[in-house]
Amino acid sequence: MRWKHVLSVIGGFFAALAHQYSLILTCVIIAIIFDIVTGLIKSRVKEKPWSSRRGVIGFWKKIALLVALFFGMFLDFFIPVALTAVNAELPFSSPFGLIIGVYITLNESISICENLYAINPMTLPKWIMTLMRKTSEKIDDGDGKSDKK
């Protein structure tokens, strides 16, 4: 009985928190699920045995992505409150949660395309894979200039 109350409070907290971020949360979660599914299919097609160690590592990586997203959302709430304490104000809303969410969604989308290409190279046009690789390199470099050839 008490667990129902605790879960209700936790669920209500996250529902209130997610109200502003519902679209980006949905995109991130869907991208993570698709990446997991395509990764599992890729491992079966490539006849690689499933490893519980790799699975646990992958699980914690996905949890870390969600923690990063929630941290960005926390910053979006914390920064305006902290600035109010010193009588300052941002002329725009804090973008950290959105930026992190878009970054995660893009990275997971690139991984999904790579998985689909590994499953069957005819699944996606070659130009999409080229575009995804270049995008991934630019994201990783941060300045848009790739060191990779």
C-alpha positions as CSV (number, residue, x, y, z in Angstrom):
1,M,0.0,0.0,0.0
2,R,2.8,2.4,0.9
3,W,4.6,1.6,-2.3
4,K,1.6,2.8,-4.3
5,H,1.8,6.2,-2.5
6,V,5.6,6.5,-3.0
7,L,5.3,5.5,-6.7
8,S,2.4,8.0,-7.2
9,V,4.5,10.8,-5.7
10,I,7.5,9.9,-7.9
11,G,5.3,9.5,-11.0
12,G,3.6,12.8,-10.3
13,F,6.9,14.6,-9.9
14,F,8.2,13.2,-13.2
15,A,5.0,14.0,-14.9
16,A,5.2,17.6,-13.7
17,L,8.8,17.8,-14.7
18,A,8.1,16.2,-18.1
19,H,5.3,18.6,-19.0
20,Q,7.7,21.1,-20.5
21,Y,9.9,18.4,-21.9
22,S,7.4,15.8,-23.1
23,L,8.3,16.0,-26.8
24,I,12.1,15.7,-26.3
25,L,11.7,13.0,-23.6
26,T,9.5,11.0,-26.1
27,C,12.0,11.4,-28.9
28,V,15.0,10.4,-26.7
29,I,13.2,7.3,-25.3
30,I,12.0,6.2,-28.7
31,A,15.5,6.6,-30.2
32,I,17.0,4.6,-27.3
33,I,14.5,1.8,-27.8
34,F,15.0,1.7,-31.6
35,D,18.8,1.7,-31.0
36,I,18.5,-1.3,-28.6
37,V,16.2,-3.2,-30.9
38,T,18.3,-2.6,-34.0
39,G,21.5,-3.4,-32.1
40,L,20.0,-6.8,-31.0
41,I,18.9,-7.6,-34.5
42,K,22.4,-6.6,-35.8
43,S,24.1,-9.0,-33.4
44,R,21.8,-11.8,-34.4
45,V,22.3,-11.2,-38.1
46,K,26.0,-11.0,-37.7
47,E,25.8,-14.2,-35.6
48,K,27.5,-12.6,-32.6
49,P,26.6,-14.3,-29.4
50,W,24.7,-12.1,-26.9
51,S,26.9,-11.3,-24.0
52,S,25.5,-10.4,-20.6
53,R,28.6,-8.2,-20.0
54,R,28.0,-6.2,-23.2
55,G,24.3,-6.0,-22.3
56,V,25.0,-4.6,-18.9
57,I,27.5,-2.1,-20.3
58,G,25.0,-1.0,-22.9
59,F,22.3,-0.7,-20.3
60,W,24.4,1.6,-18.1
61,K,25.3,3.7,-21.1
62,K,21.6,4.2,-21.9
63,I,21.0,5.1,-18.2
64,A,23.9,7.6,-18.4
65,L,22.2,9.2,-21.4
66,L,19.0,9.6,-19.5
67,V,20.8,11.0,-16.4
68,A,22.5,13.6,-18.7
69,L,19.1,14.6,-20.0
70,F,17.6,14.9,-16.6
71,F,20.7,16.9,-15.5
72,G,20.1,19.3,-18.4
73,M,16.5,19.6,-17.4
74,F,17.6,20.3,-13.8
75,L,19.9,23.1,-15.0
76,D,17.0,24.6,-16.9
77,F,15.1,24.9,-13.6
78,F,18.1,25.7,-11.3
79,I,19.7,28.5,-13.3
80,P,16.7,30.9,-13.3
81,V,16.1,30.2,-9.6
82,A,19.8,30.9,-8.8
83,L,19.8,34.1,-10.9
84,T,16.7,35.3,-9.1
85,A,18.5,35.0,-5.8
86,V,21.1,37.5,-7.1
87,N,18.5,39.7,-8.7
88,A,19.5,38.8,-12.3
89,E,17.4,37.3,-15.1
90,L,18.1,35.5,-18.4
91,P,16.6,37.2,-21.4
92,F,15.8,33.7,-22.8
93,S,14.8,30.3,-21.3
94,S,17.6,28.0,-20.3
95,P,18.3,25.6,-23.2
96,F,20.4,22.9,-21.6
97,G,17.7,20.1,-21.5
98,L,16.7,20.7,-25.1
99,I,20.3,20.8,-26.3
100,I,21.2,17.6,-24.5
101,G,18.0,15.9,-25.7
102,V,18.6,16.9,-29.3
103,Y,22.2,15.7,-29.0
104,I,21.2,12.3,-27.6
105,T,18.4,11.9,-30.2
106,L,20.9,12.7,-33.1
107,N,23.5,10.3,-31.7
108,E,21.0,7.5,-31.2
109,S,19.6,8.1,-34.7
110,I,23.1,7.8,-36.2
111,S,23.6,4.5,-34.3
112,I,20.2,3.2,-35.6
113,C,21.3,4.0,-39.2
114,E,24.6,2.3,-38.6
115,N,22.9,-0.8,-37.2
116,L,20.4,-0.9,-40.1
117,Y,23.2,-0.6,-42.6
118,A,25.1,-3.4,-40.9
119,I,22.0,-5.6,-40.9
120,N,21.4,-5.0,-44.6
121,P,23.4,-2.4,-46.6
122,M,20.4,-2.1,-49.0
123,T,18.1,-0.8,-46.2
124,L,19.4,2.7,-46.5
125,P,20.7,4.7,-49.4
126,K,24.5,5.1,-49.3
127,W,24.2,8.9,-49.2
128,I,22.3,8.7,-45.9
129,M,25.1,6.7,-44.3
130,T,27.7,9.2,-45.7
131,L,25.7,12.1,-44.3
132,M,25.3,10.4,-41.0
133,R,29.0,9.6,-40.7
134,K,29.9,13.2,-41.5
135,T,27.4,14.5,-39.1
136,S,28.7,12.2,-36.4
137,E,32.3,13.4,-37.0
138,K,31.2,17.1,-36.9
139,I,29.3,16.5,-33.6
140,D,32.3,14.8,-32.1
141,D,34.7,17.5,-33.2
142,G,32.5,20.3,-31.9
143,D,33.8,22.8,-34.4
144,G,32.5,21.2,-37.6
145,K,36.1,20.3,-38.8
146,S,36.8,16.6,-39.0
147,D,40.2,15.2,-38.3
148,K,39.1,11.8,-39.7
149,K,39.4,11.0,-43.4
